[in-house]
Amino acid sequence: MSANLNKVLLIGNVTQDPELRYVSSGTAVLDLGLAINRRTKQDDGTWGEETTFLDVTCWGRQAENCAEYLSKGRPVFVEGYLRLDQWQDKESGQNRQRLRVTAQDVQFLGSGGGGGGSRRGGQGGGRGSGPRPPVDQPPGPPTDNDLSDDDIPF
């Protein structure tokens, strides 16, 4: 028995407005471009940024939620796994391949058009299925009017 783990956690920005489509079975699918920046120190001691671009595929209700709430520039957290797509180029006949991420959970970060707070999209009845209601803000610190002598622990 061998050990295996195929899991990615990514935070980045959507590179273009996503377009929703449906496969012949009627299942929604959405391809999402993601730009992930990483700050690096250069050989001369200055700081620079390195950007990695990734393709992310979302399926089912998660794809529909992403199409509704995501737009270019929106920050997003993606949890998923790597998948290697392989095909033969029709023009050259050469074998081609591309590594992409299949999303299992998508969280919308920051505020953006459409929905405000963070929402999740998922597949089926498991973790992250469908949009979640906005999380209520925790109460602020108590004021003097909120405290009584019974609230003080000493």
N, C-alpha and C positions, 0 to 999 in steps of 0.2 A: 504494500500500500504506500502510495506517495502523498506527500503533503502538497496542497494546492490552495492558492488564494488569488482571486481576480477581483479586486475592488479598488475603485478610485473615488476620491473626494476632491472636488474642484470648486473653487470660487473664482468667477470671472465675469466678464461683461458680454452681453449678446452682441454679435457683430452685425446683424441685419434683422429686419423684421421677419419673424418666422412665418412660414406658409404651411398651412395644414392641408393634408391630402388624405385620401382613403384608399386602402388596398382593395382588391376585388372581393375580399370577404366582408368588407364594410368596416374594418378596423381602422381607426384613425392613426396616422403616423405623421410625425413632424421632425424635420431635420433642423437642428439649431447650431449655429456657429458660435463658438465661445472663444474669447480672447482672454488669456491668463497672463498677467504681468508678474515678473519676478525681479526684484531689485538685486543687482550684483555689483561687487566691487571690481573695478578694472585694474589692470596691471599697473597703471600709473597712479593708483590710489583714489581716483575719482569714482563716483557712483553712477551707474547707468541702469537702464531697464531693459530687460529681455522679455519679449512677448512670444507666447506660444499660442498657436491657433489650433483648435480642436473641433471636430464634428461630433455632435451629440444627437442621438436618435431617441425620441420619446414615442411611446405607444399608448393607445387606448385613451381613457379619460384624461390621463396625464398630458397627452399631446393636445387635447382640446383645451385644457386649462392653460397650457403654455401659449397656445395660439391666441387665447382671449386676453391674457394678462401681460405677456412679454412683448417688448419692442426693442429696437436697436438701442444699445447703450445701457440697458437695464442690468444691474448686478444680480447674479443668480448663484445659488449653491446647488451643485449636482452631485448626487451619489449614484454610482453605477458600476459597470464592469467594462473591460476592454474587449473588443471584438475585432478580428481581422477579416475584412472583406476582401475576397479574391475574385478576379474576373479576367477575361481575355479582351484586350482592346480590339474593337471591331475594325479599326483602320489599319493598325500595324500588326495585329495578330499576336502581340506580345502579352505575356502574363503580367497583370497589374495587381497591386494590393494596397490597401489603406487601413490603418488602424483607426478605429473610432470608438466612442463611448456609447453604450446603451444605458440610458438613464433608468434607474429604479425609483428614484425619488428626486424631486426638484422643489427647491424652496426659493421663493421670490424674495429678494433682499431689498432693503431701502424702500422708499416710496416711489411710486411711478403711476402712470395713468391707469385707470381701470379699477384697481382694488385696494390701494392703500397698503395695509400691512402685509405680513408674510402669509403666503398660501402654499399648500402642497398639492401635488397631483400624483396619483398612483395608479396601479393596475389592480383590478380585481378587488377583493374584500380585505386585503392585507394591510400592512402598515402603509400609511400615507395615501389611502384611497380617497379620492375626491378632495375638494377644497375643504380646508379647516376654517372654522370661524376665527375672526381676529382675536388675538390674545388680549385680555383685559390688562390695562396698565396696573402695576402693583400700587397700593396706596402709598402716598408720600409719607415723610416722617411725621410723627405725632407733634402736635402743637401743645402749648401749655394748657389750652382749653380741653384737650383730649385726655389729659392725664389726671388721675386722682392719687391720693396717698396710697391706696390699695394696689396701684400699678407699679410702685417702686419696690424692687425686690429686697431692700435692706432696711 
